[in-house]
Amino acid sequence: MKIFRFKHKNKVSYGVLEEEQIYQLEGSVFRNYKIMKRGIPISEVMLLPPVKPTKIVAVGANYKDHVKEMGREMPEEPLIFLMPPSAIVGPNDIIVFPKITKRVDFEGELAFVIKKKAYLLGAKDNVGDYILGYTCFNDVTARDLQMKDGQFTRAKSFDTFAAVGPCIATDVDPSSLRIKTFLNGKLKQSGNTKNLIFSIPFLVKFISSIMTLNPGDIITTGTPSGVGPMSPGDRVDVQIEGIGTLSNSVMKIR
């Protein structure tokens, strides 16, 4: 099932898509809900970021090919960093190219959404019970600022730098998903989640040993090789099988 968050007639709702119709969900998407019988044509709604998280926990250097292209050593444990919720934009939204940077890169990634509170998960805990579903993510990065600062916070925290969507897919197997990133229609990244250095169950348990994960929180899983720069006027598409395509355009605001 693919769950969308959308606005229709100034009301924000969750819904599921069937044959170009969105059927609203009544109740909590994180607990119990029922699907309403009357659909809304998808052409009449505005798609929004699929969740409003308390935090975004991003994982860096989690594909061997990307680690090599960045000239880094293979990590012994996950490299994690935080991105602010204020950075989030949804499908078809604009990614703003900041004035103070000269290079902004795309990083297509698989991300997942936490379903229920998770803290100190152990070996006996079923990680699947804590995941609502999976989505596409563009971990936009001001690469020159990342190199200058020697850490990630400024480079990845600009408004619009966390593009996510278009939906939450609840029934995909994340262990072997093809992920592709296109820039102006040209293939730039092509990878598969089977090549993750640290698996999704490992990541959930590792991160929950550090901080409490709340319903709606987003965890990204890293990007494969092929990251590169975007320019104002460009369009970037992150496509993951079984989920869909996240499309955004780049703009420079004067």
C-alpha positions as CSV (number, residue, x, y, z in Angstrom):
1,M,0.0,0.0,0.0
2,K,1.1,3.5,-0.8
3,I,0.2,6.2,1.7
4,F,0.1,9.9,0.6
5,R,-0.2,13.0,2.7
6,F,-2.1,15.7,0.8
7,K,-4.0,18.9,0.9
8,H,-7.5,19.2,-0.5
9,K,-9.7,22.3,0.0
10,N,-7.3,23.6,2.7
11,K,-7.6,20.4,4.7
12,V,-4.5,18.2,5.2
13,S,-5.1,14.4,5.2
14,Y,-3.6,11.0,4.7
15,G,-4.9,8.8,1.9
16,V,-4.2,5.8,-0.3
17,L,-4.0,5.9,-4.1
18,E,-6.0,3.6,-6.2
19,E,-6.5,4.2,-10.0
20,E,-5.9,7.9,-9.9
21,Q,-8.2,8.4,-6.9
22,I,-7.0,9.1,-3.3
23,Y,-9.1,7.6,-0.6
24,Q,-8.8,9.5,2.7
25,L,-7.8,7.6,5.8
26,E,-9.8,8.2,9.0
27,G,-7.9,7.7,12.2
28,S,-4.1,7.7,12.8
29,V,-1.8,6.5,10.1
30,F,0.5,5.3,12.9
31,R,-2.0,3.3,14.8
32,N,-5.5,2.4,13.6
33,Y,-7.4,3.8,10.6
34,K,-10.0,2.9,8.1
35,I,-10.1,3.8,4.4
36,M,-13.0,6.0,3.4
37,K,-15.2,4.8,0.4
38,R,-15.3,8.1,-1.5
39,G,-12.2,8.9,-3.6
40,I,-10.8,12.3,-4.7
41,P,-9.1,12.6,-8.1
42,I,-5.4,13.0,-7.6
43,S,-5.4,15.9,-10.0
44,E,-7.5,17.9,-7.4
45,V,-5.0,17.5,-4.5
46,M,-1.6,18.9,-3.6
47,L,0.9,16.3,-2.5
48,L,2.8,17.2,0.7
49,P,5.8,15.7,2.4
50,P,4.6,12.3,3.6
51,V,5.2,13.0,7.3
52,K,6.1,15.8,9.8
53,P,8.9,14.3,11.8
54,T,10.4,15.5,15.1
55,K,13.8,14.8,13.5
56,I,15.6,13.4,10.5
57,V,18.4,11.0,11.3
58,A,20.7,10.7,8.3
59,V,23.2,8.0,7.7
60,G,26.3,8.8,5.7
61,A,28.9,6.6,3.9
62,N,26.6,3.5,3.8
63,Y,27.4,2.3,0.3
64,K,30.9,1.0,-0.5
65,D,31.0,2.6,-3.9
66,H,30.1,6.0,-2.5
67,V,32.7,5.7,0.3
68,K,35.3,5.0,-2.4
69,E,34.3,8.0,-4.6
70,M,34.5,10.3,-1.5
71,G,38.0,9.0,-0.7
72,R,37.0,7.8,2.8
73,E,37.8,4.7,4.9
74,M,35.1,2.1,5.3
75,P,33.2,2.9,8.4
76,E,33.3,0.5,11.4
77,E,30.0,1.7,12.6
78,P,27.2,3.9,11.1
79,L,28.1,7.6,10.6
80,I,24.9,9.5,11.6
81,F,24.0,13.1,11.6
82,L,20.8,15.2,12.1
83,M,18.9,17.3,9.7
84,P,16.3,19.8,10.9
85,P,12.6,19.3,10.1
86,S,12.6,22.9,8.7
87,A,14.6,21.5,5.7
88,I,11.8,19.3,4.5
89,V,10.1,19.8,1.1
90,G,7.8,17.5,-0.7
91,P,7.2,16.2,-4.2
92,N,7.3,18.8,-7.0
93,D,8.5,21.5,-4.5
94,I,11.5,23.8,-5.2
95,I,15.0,23.1,-3.9
96,V,16.5,26.6,-3.3
97,F,20.2,27.1,-4.3
98,P,21.6,29.2,-1.4
99,K,23.5,32.4,-2.2
100,I,26.5,31.5,0.0
101,T,27.4,28.2,-1.7
102,K,28.8,27.5,-5.1
103,R,28.1,23.8,-5.3
104,V,24.9,22.0,-4.4
105,D,24.8,18.2,-4.9
106,F,22.0,15.7,-5.2
107,E,22.1,12.5,-3.2
108,G,19.3,10.0,-3.9
109,E,18.5,7.7,-1.0
110,L,16.0,5.3,0.4
111,A,14.5,6.5,3.7
112,F,12.0,5.0,6.1
113,V,9.4,6.3,8.5
114,I,9.2,5.3,12.2
115,K,5.8,3.9,13.2
116,K,6.0,3.8,17.0
117,K,8.3,5.0,19.7
118,A,11.6,3.1,19.7
119,Y,14.4,3.3,22.3
120,L,17.0,0.8,23.2
121,L,15.8,-1.9,20.9
122,G,17.4,-5.3,21.5
123,A,18.2,-8.5,19.7
124,K,14.7,-9.9,20.4
125,D,12.8,-6.9,19.1
126,N,11.3,-7.1,15.6
127,V,12.4,-4.0,13.8
128,G,9.6,-4.3,11.2
129,D,7.1,-3.5,13.9
130,Y,8.7,-0.1,14.3
131,I,8.7,0.9,10.6
132,L,5.6,2.4,8.9
133,G,7.1,2.2,5.4
134,Y,9.6,3.5,2.9
135,T,10.0,6.6,0.8
136,C,12.4,8.4,-1.6
137,F,14.8,11.1,-0.2
138,N,17.1,13.6,-1.8
139,D,19.8,14.5,0.8
140,V,20.8,17.8,-0.8
141,T,24.3,19.0,0.2
142,A,26.2,22.2,-0.2
143,R,29.4,20.3,-1.0
144,D,31.8,23.2,-0.8
145,L,30.5,24.1,2.7
146,Q,30.8,20.5,3.8
147,M,34.4,20.5,2.8
148,K,35.1,23.9,4.4
149,D,33.4,23.1,7.7
150,G,34.6,19.5,8.0
151,Q,31.2,18.4,9.2
152,F,27.7,18.2,7.9
153,T,25.4,20.5,9.8
154,R,25.5,23.7,7.8
155,A,25.9,21.9,4.4
156,K,22.8,19.8,4.9
157,S,20.5,22.1,6.9
158,F,19.3,24.8,4.5
159,D,15.6,25.1,4.0
160,T,14.5,22.8,1.1
161,F,17.6,20.5,1.5
162,A,15.5,17.5,2.7
163,A,13.3,16.5,-0.2
164,V,11.1,13.5,0.6
165,G,8.2,11.7,-1.0
166,P,6.0,11.1,-2.9
167,C,4.5,8.5,-0.6
168,I,5.2,5.9,2.1
169,A,5.2,2.4,0.7
170,T,4.3,-0.1,3.4
171,D,4.7,-3.4,1.5
172,V,8.2,-3.3,-0.1
173,D,11.2,-5.4,0.8
174,P,13.9,-2.9,1.5
175,S,16.7,-5.4,1.3
176,S,17.0,-5.3,-2.5
177,L,15.5,-2.2,-4.1
178,R,16.9,-0.5,-7.2
179,I,17.5,3.2,-6.7
180,K,18.2,5.7,-9.5
181,T,18.7,9.4,-9.6
182,F,18.2,11.4,-12.8
183,L,19.4,15.0,-13.5
184,N,17.4,16.6,-16.3
185,G,16.4,13.1,-17.5
186,K,19.9,11.7,-17.5
187,L,20.8,8.8,-15.3
188,K,23.4,9.9,-12.7
189,Q,23.1,7.3,-9.9
190,S,22.2,3.6,-10.1
191,G,22.5,1.4,-7.0
192,N,20.7,-1.3,-5.0
193,T,20.0,-1.4,-1.3
194,K,21.4,-4.9,-1.2
195,N,24.8,-3.1,-1.2
196,L,24.2,-1.2,2.0
197,I,27.1,-1.5,4.4
198,F,24.8,-1.4,7.5
199,S,21.3,-3.0,7.1
200,I,18.1,-1.3,8.0
201,P,17.4,-3.5,11.1
202,F,21.0,-2.7,12.3
203,L,20.5,1.0,11.7
204,V,17.2,1.1,13.7
205,K,18.8,-0.7,16.7
206,F,22.0,1.3,16.5
207,I,20.2,4.7,16.4
208,S,17.6,3.7,19.1
209,S,20.6,2.9,21.4
210,I,21.5,6.6,21.1
211,M,18.2,8.5,20.9
212,T,14.4,8.0,21.2
213,L,12.8,7.6,17.8
214,N,9.2,9.0,17.6
215,P,6.4,8.1,15.2
216,G,6.9,10.0,12.0
217,D,10.7,10.4,12.4
218,I,12.7,9.8,9.1
219,I,15.8,7.8,8.9
220,T,17.8,8.0,5.6
221,T,20.1,5.1,4.6
222,G,22.9,6.7,2.6
223,T,23.5,7.3,-1.1
224,P,25.2,5.1,-3.8
225,S,27.9,6.5,-6.0
226,G,27.4,9.1,-8.7
227,V,26.5,12.1,-6.6
228,G,27.0,15.4,-8.4
229,P,26.2,19.0,-8.7
230,M,22.8,20.7,-9.6
231,S,22.3,24.1,-11.0
232,P,19.4,26.5,-10.9
233,G,16.9,25.4,-13.6
234,D,17.8,21.7,-13.2
235,R,15.3,19.0,-12.3
236,V,16.3,16.0,-10.2
237,D,14.3,12.8,-9.9
238,V,14.9,10.1,-7.3
239,Q,13.3,6.8,-8.4
240,I,13.0,3.7,-6.2
241,E,11.3,0.6,-7.4
242,G,8.1,-0.2,-5.5
243,I,7.8,3.3,-4.2
244,G,7.8,5.8,-7.0
245,T,9.6,9.0,-8.1
246,L,10.4,12.1,-6.1
247,S,10.8,15.1,-8.5
248,N,12.1,18.5,-7.6
249,S,13.4,21.5,-9.5
250,V,16.3,23.8,-8.4
251,M,15.9,27.5,-8.2
252,K,18.1,30.4,-7.0
253,I,16.3,33.1,-5.2
254,R,17.8,36.6,-5.6
